[in-house]
Amino acid sequence: MTARLDLRAPCPDSGHRFDAGRRWVASLELGFAARRGATRMIRARHQGPLRVQRPFYPEGRDEACHVYLLHPPGGLVSGDALTIRARVEAGTRVLLTTPAANKLYRADSHGVAWRQHTELEVADGGVLEWLPQETIAFDGSWGEQATSIDLSGNARCLGWEVLALGRPASHLPYVSGRIEQRFALRRDGKPLWLERQPLDPRHPRFHGRWGQGGASVQATLWAVGLADGREAIEALREALPAGPRWAVTLRHGVLLLRYLGQERNAAWSLCEAAWRVLRPRLVGREAHPPRIWFT
Amino acid sequence: MHRGITTTSIGTLMPTESGSGQGDDLALLGLLQLVSPALPIGAFAFSQGLESAFELGWVSDEASLGDWLEGVLADGLTRCELPVLARLYAAWAEGDEPALVAWDRWLAANRETAELVAEDSRLGASLARLLGSLGLAPDAPELPAEAGHVTVFAWAARVRGIAPRQALLGFAWAWLENQLAVACKALPLGHTAAQQLVERVRPALVHAVDEALSLGDDELGPALPGLALASALHETQYSRLFRS
């Protein structure tokens, strides 16, 4: 019994229960502020197995602060409750990413859910890029992934979530379980974008054309704070390969690009290409892909 | 999400048309007027992504149209417009301005694409203008700024003494008729086939209203990723008859 716990849970506050009340909590709270004109990580508090690497500045000392979020277990199992909070103060530019895909493992025999909440706050004049690598949901995974973005004043933010259901390479499609993905983006408390995506392979909407249309990969990219959103949309339509699997729109000042298909690589390349188009328009800097994406 | 907004008073009804038996008759006629395709607010110009679904080959005949309509009803209207209409109706009945503003914004923030946002605000503005010309505009509280269609519809139902449940049924009926009119024009779908689809979907409208009235605030939100994609693709569709 002890060995089993040691294997699965490196953090000292892990639950010893094996029923529906079990929760393994991990949280990470990051704060960024301007110091003498440069972005500094002024806070990194963690509980449980969530860490950050030392921030670095591949674009120059006074440019965006890049930070890798690490989750050594590499994925979520039943009962995991992850909370990631990042606050970006005025005049700072931050890029957050992850070194690997996040995995959502099959629920245990009790069907206990996991949850992952990401809360991003950007102050007036701040810029945050939230560019995690994709999430892979194993068959039978059960949980909720919620992302909330709270902006003040003229804060800018670009981010994405790429979600692949099942593992096609291993012929293990996503045929059971339930994942709910939620987004909430507010500016000065006013909701501009609210979305929920319940992913239940046994529900008619999973295969229905009004719903998922049988798509096993989906991506959602948002960008808010663009000076000229319409021009940005035209540039995206010009630069990205046309097709029925993705589309872009601008509503309430929030640019949304959505992909529904079967190809993880297509979804990822689309998001990366869109970022290359949008970044100069949003931040005034060319895209600088984190090296970790290529390792 | 909006924890401050309760739904306890959805069942209350305070008809503003006078007379007892006559009030019910006037309310019924008021509902027929409000959901009539002849209501001059321009609803006929919008397809809510359906025209794009035709173009993509997702909807191509009576059977696939029936599936699309039942899907959009179950995953869209049931979880979005209908329960929010009930909440907005209650907010008008109680003069609860913060709830009116909050639900109006909630609905706008849930609109997936530019065309769906535009449809909602244009229909809202047209209906508000029409009510103003009929001397039926609310005074206290006033309509929220740039109120969406459902918010204004809720007020119209309320001022006409239409019971909330009937208001929801009427809203769902108007949606169905409008979608079928789109299909008759653009698919094209025969008029008899359209009536056969009415027969098929009619019981689902009642079920949708029942379910809409049973949902809690945190269960709300449309789940229509395919429709959202279709609607965004419609922005660049080469040939189109409709504005959404």
Interface residues (C-beta under 8 A of the other chain):
Chain A: A184 K190 P191 L192 W193 L194 E195 R196 Q197 P198 P204 R205 G208 R209 W210 G211 Q212 G213 A215 Q218 R237 P244 R245 W246 A247 V248 T249 L250 R251 H252 L256 R258 L260
Chain B: M1 A53 L56 W58 V59 S64 D67 W68 G71 V72 A74 D75 G76 R105 W106 A108 A109 N110 R111 E112 T113 A114 E115 L116 V117 G221 A223 L224 P225 G226 L227 A228 L229 S231 A232 L233 E235 T236
